């Protein structure tokens, strides 16, 4: 989603595209027609999320599920939304911030790699 932007060192666009890519992946895997915070709420939150990153049997697993969902919501709120509404001139992205966002996105993608529709690890 953002390799070309990263190669140009356009961190603003790289982060914007990478977060949009997370939304596209979740929509593709779930069929849910939503975006941003609402997409995460509809697919990763609640007693029976469409994307479950673990078995959800213990308090710890349910907390982990909610925590990863909160991270995703935070990325949309803190980085995608400002980039969508503010001109690049007024909202900048440093290389360090971009790397931090990319690391968080990578962790979320890895958790989703292990997830399945409504379950994880074939459960």
N, C-alpha and C positions, 0 to 999 in steps of 0.2 A: 504493500500500500504506500510505502514512503521511501523506498530505497533511493530513488532518483533525487528526492528532496534532501535526504541526508548527504548524498554525495556532493550536492551543491552547497551543503552547510546551511540550508534554509530550514532552520529548526522550527520556526513558526509553522510552516506548511507541513513539515514532517510529522510533528505532533498532531496537527489537525487531521491529517490523512490517516495516521495510525489509529487514532481514536475512532474515526469514522469507520475504519476497517473492523474494529471490534464490534461495532453496532451491526455492520453488514454480516459478519459471521454469525452473530446471535440470531439475527432475523432469518438468515438462511437455514440455520439448524432447527429453528423452532416454528417458523412460519408466522411469527407474531409481527404484526404491522404496527410498530411503535418505534420510538427513537429516544435516545438519551436515558434520563432517569426513569421515564415510564417503561421503556423497554426492559431495563434491569428489574424493575419492580414486578413486571408481568412474567418474567422468565426465570428469575433467580431467587425470589423472595416468597415467603409464605410456607405453609405446611407441606405443600406438594409442588415444588418448583419444577418447571419444564426442563431446566438445566440444573442438575444436581451434581455437585463436584465430589460428593462422598455419599455414604449410605444414609446419613441423616438420622442415625439411630440414637446417638448419644448427645448430650448437651454440648460437648466439645465439637462434634461434627456439625451440629446445627449452628453453633457460634462461628465456626469456620466458614460455612456456607454464607451466613449473613455478612461476615467480614469481607469476603471476596466480593460479594454484591455491593457492599458499601464502598470498597475501593473503586469498583467500576463506576458507580454513580458519582463518586468524587472526581474521577478523571473527566467524565462528561461535564460536570458542573464547573470544575476549576480550570479546565484547559480547552475542551472542545467548544463550550458555549461562548467564552470570551473571544476565541478565534473566529467564531461564526458571526459575532456581532460587533466586534471592534476592528477598525482598520489596523493593518500591520504597523502603521506609523505610531499608533497609540498603545499597542500591546505587543511587547517583545517577548522572545523566548531565547534564553541563553542555552549554550551547549550543555552545561551542567544540568539545568532543569529538563532539557529534552532527554538527556540520558537517564535521568531519574524516572521520568514518565515512561520511557521505553522499557526500562527494567520492570516497572509495575505492570505495564501491558503484557510483557513477556510472561510474567508469573501468572496473570489471569488466563492467558492463552494456554499455558501448560496445564492449568487446572481444568480448563474446558476440554483439552485434549483427552483427559481421563474421564470426562463426563459423558453422559448419554442422555437422550431425551427422557427426562423423568427419573433417571438413575445414574449410578456410576458403577463402573467395573462389572457390568452385566447383572447388577442386583435388581 
